[in-house]
Amino acid sequence: MKKGMIKLSALYPKGEGKTFDMDYYRDRHIPMVARLLGDACKAASVETGLAGLGPDTPAPYAACGHLYFDSMEDLQNSFGANIEQIVGDVPNFTNIQPVVQIGEVVM
């Protein structure tokens, strides 16, 4: 990713009673989101949690999804126009309320 790009991250914390369908997220949700956002979304990535920092420490997140944009305006215009469809699909793969962060790539 290039310096100055805008990154939207959705982090799905693990916890008792929380479920996450990685196959659906990876194969259906993220491609749908990328299609809805069109050219405004420059890249997308998905990761699954393997471990925490310490030995034998569980990963704090079941999954993390990242979307990259050239500008905040591109993110807001494309995401805002499709928010209902994107958020409406979440119950199809998880019962977790994601932690969302928008940041700027600085390196």
N, C-alpha and C positions, 0 to 999 in steps of 0.2 A: 504494500500500500504506500501511497505517496504522502509525504508530509503535507498537512493541511486538509486532508480528506476528513470527512465526518463519519464516525462509526457509531451505529446503534447496536448495542449489545442487550440481549435478553438472556438473563441468567436464571436457571430453574433450580432453586435450592432443594437438596434432598431432605427427607424427614419422614417420620413415622406416618404411614397412611397415604403418603404421596406417591403418585404413579406417573410414569412418563413412557410413552410409546415412541422410541427413537426411530423405528422404521417409518412410522407415519410422518413424524417431524421431518426427517431427512428426505424421504421420497415423495411426500405430498405437500406438506405445509410450506416448506422453504421454496420449492419450485413454484407453488401458487403465489407466494408473496413476491418472488422475483418477477413473475409474469405480470402481476398487478402493478408493480412499481415501474416496470419497463426500463427504459434506458437510464432513468435516474439512479437506479441501483447498479453500481459499477462492479460489485462483487458480493458474494455471500459465502459464509463458512459456518460449519457446524462442528461442535466437538462434544465428546462424551467425557464425563469425569472419571478418572482412573484412580487418583490418590491425592491426598493432601501433601503438604511439605515434609512432614515428619515420617519416620519409618512406620509402616502399618497404619497410617492415618487415612481414614476414608475421604474421598473427594467431597467437598462441600456442595457441589452442584451435580445434578443428574445430567444436565446438558447446558450448553451455551450456544447461542446463535448470534451471528454477527452480520450486519449489513453495512456496506460502504457507499458513500455518496460524495460527490465533488463539493457540495455546499450544504449548509443548513437549509437554505431555501429549497434545494432539490429534495431533501429529506421531507421537509414539511409539506410541500406541494404534492408529492407522490404518495406519501404515507397517509396524510390527512384525508385525501380523497378516497382512500380504500380501507380506512381504519375499521369500519364495521365488519367488513368481510374478513379481514385479517384476524381481529379479535374474536369474531364469531366462530372461527375454526379451532381456537385453542382447546375447547372441551373435547375435541376429537382425539387429542393426543396427551392431555395432562389435566390433572386437578390442581396443579401448582400455580400460584400467583407469581409470575416472573418478576425479578428485579430488573428494571430497565435503566440503562445508562446511555447517554449520548455524549460522545467525546470527540476531540480533535486529535488526529494522528500528529504527533510532534517529532517522530523519528522514523 
